[in-house]
Amino acid sequence: MSDWFRKARACVEAVGCPWYILSAKYGLVDPNSTIEPYNRTLKTMPVNGRRAWASGVIEHLAPRLAGVKSVTFLAGRAYREFLEPELRRRGLTIYVPMERLGIGQQLSWLADQAPS
């Protein structure tokens, strides 16, 4: 588990809202699930593959959206590109607090969000 992921997890768990992991291989993953290691990223996947991946994520996410008004992404652009428009179409507000930050800046931002 990377330092970035540990910090992101601490950040979202401190908020206390339901959260999920976006996996290039497994789609929407419950944070309590155990998955096998893999070497796949959406960054190298063709656009039609990313669209299909996003459709699968939306299909699994949709039942969890009842009463939800907003979604916050800590994921990169390739993971959000087809999810964001669909979630907005469904009336959700989207937040991407680290959208234009480099990895070092993201680590710093996540550390700043951690509970004291």
N, C-alpha and C positions, 0 to 999 in steps of 0.2 A: 504494500500500500504506500503510495507516494506521500510526501510531506504536504503537497497541495491538497490531496484528497482528505488527509487527516484534518487539516485546517478547515476545509470546506464542510466536512461532516460536523465538526465541533460547532461551526457557525450555524448551520441549519438546525442542528439538534437543540441549540440554545433558544431558538425561536419557538420551538415546540409544535410546529405545524407538520402535517404529513409531508414527506419528501420521497423522491425516487431518484434512481441513478439511470442515466441514459447510456446504454451500452451499444456499441456498434454491432456486436454479435448477437446480444440477447434482447435488444430493444429496451423496454421499460422494466427496470429491476427494482424490486423491493429491497431496501437497504439491509434487511435481516436475512436475505437470501445468500446462499453460498453458490458461487459460480466457478467454473473452471477457468484458469488463465487462458488468454487468447492474445493474438497479435493482429488486430483489425482496427481500422479507424475509418470514420466517414470521410476524412480529408482526401483519401485516395479512391473512394468509391465513385463510380459514375453517377451522374445526376439522376438517372432513372432508378438506380439502386437506392439513392438517398431519399427519393420521393416514396418509394415502396417501404423503406425503413420507417419513415415518418408516418405513413398511413398505419402501419402496424402499431407504432407507439400510440398514436391517437386512439386507435381501436381499444387498446388496453387501458389507456388513461381516461377515456370518456366516462366510464361508470364511476370514477373517483372524483369527477368534477361537479357533482350535484352540490349546489350552494357555494361553490368556489367563485370568487370574484376576480382574483388575480393569481398570476403565476410568476415566480421569480426564477430566472435561469442563472446558474453559475457555470453553464456549459458554453463551449465555443460556438462560433458562428455556424460551422458545418452541422452541428447538432441542433441548432435552432432554426435554420433557414426555412424549412417547410413546416415546422411545428408552430412557429409564431403566427404566421398568417391564418392558419386554421383555428388556433386558439382565439385570436382576435375576432375572427368571423363568428365564433361562438359567444362573443361578448365579454371575453376576459381581458383584463388589463395585464400587460406584460412588463416586467421589470428585468433589466439586465445590468446590475450594478457594476460589473467589471468589464463592460462591453469594449472599451478602448484601452484597457490596461495590459501591459506586457506581463509576463509570468512573474517577474520580481515584484512588480506593483500589485499583482493579484495576491501574492503571498503576504505582502504587507497589509493590504486591505482586509484579507481574511483574518490575519492576526489582530488587527484593530477591532474586528467584530466579535472576537472571542470573549466569552464571559470572564470577568475578572476573578 
